[in-house]
Amino acid sequence: MLFEEFDVVRSIKSLSENVPSGSKGTILFVGDENSLSYLVEFVEDGETLDILEVKQSDLVPFRE
């Protein structure tokens, strides 16, 4: 599945000290088709946890 800018996603593994598995984020920028990477802002309770470049394989669509 390819994500688009502003899609809301969830991490399927811990991505950094501040972004544990299951963190909610928004796609800010889509990398080129070859890299399948995204710039994602992860948030919790309205506070930014981190902004990371993330591989597509580490994300799933956010479902409430």
Secondary structure, DSSP 8 states (H G I E B T S, - for coil): ----TT-EEEESS--SSS--TT-EEEEEEE--TTT-EEEEEEEETTEEEEEEEEEGGGEEE---
